[in-house]
Amino acid sequence: MVGTYKSFGQAALKLTQNFDWHHVSLLLDHSVVSTDFYRLLANEILAASLSSSSWPYSVAILNFDGSDEATISGSLQSAQARSRVIFILSDTKTALRVLVS
């Protein structure tokens, strides 16, 4: 699979347009080794949402530590309070822990 951060960001935004989602939270795990990939992806989704003049978006990046249950729970509660849609930018193991929280 080949892609750029920009193309991933645009694909995520297109997904939100297709389902008419306007409030999106990005849960960003800053404890994983590949943090740069997830951080750059989150920033690209945010940039794409800001540059979209035809579609009103509210995108928030919420950082959490995937090795700490308290920050996972707090970030998830914040995301649930503000958005119907949550993108989990993390490794698979942590994403599964977030989903069962």
QUIZI-V914108 format. One record per backbone hydrogen bond with DSSP energy under -1.0 kcal/mol. CO is the residue of the C=O (numbers start at 1). NH is the residue of the N-H. E is the energy in kcal/mol with one decimal. If there is no record, write none. Layout:
# QUIZI-V914108
CO_NH_E + CO_NH_E
This chain:
# QUIZI-V914108
4_8_-2.4 + 5_9_-2.7 + 6_10_-2.6 + 7_11_-2.1 + 8_12_-2.3 + 9_13_-2.1 + 10_14_-2.5 + 11_15_-2.0 + 12_16_-1.7 + 13_17_-2.1 + 14_18_-2.6 + 15_19_-1.5 + 16_21_-2.9 + 17_20_-1.1 + 22_58_-2.7 + 23_85_-1.2 + 24_60_-2.0 + 25_87_-2.8 + 26_62_-3.1 + 27_89_-3.3 + 28_64_-2.2 + 32_35_-1.1 + 34_38_-1.6 + 35_39_-3.1 + 36_40_-2.7 + 37_41_-2.2 + 38_42_-2.6 + 39_43_-2.5 + 40_44_-2.0 + 41_45_-2.3 + 42_46_-2.3 + 43_47_-2.6 + 44_48_-2.6 + 45_49_-2.1 + 46_50_-2.0 + 47_51_-1.8 + 51_53_-1.1 + 58_24_-2.9 + 60_26_-3.3 + 62_28_-2.8 + 64_30_-2.4 + 65_68_-2.1 + 68_72_-2.0 + 69_73_-2.7 + 70_74_-2.5 + 71_75_-2.5 + 72_76_-2.4 + 73_77_-2.4 + 74_78_-2.2 + 75_79_-2.5 + 76_80_-2.5 + 77_81_-1.8 + 78_82_-1.2 + 79_83_-2.3 + 85_25_-2.5 + 87_27_-3.0 + 89_29_-2.2 + 91_95_-2.4 + 92_96_-2.4 + 93_97_-1.6 + 94_98_-2.4 + 95_99_-2.2 + 96_100_-1.5
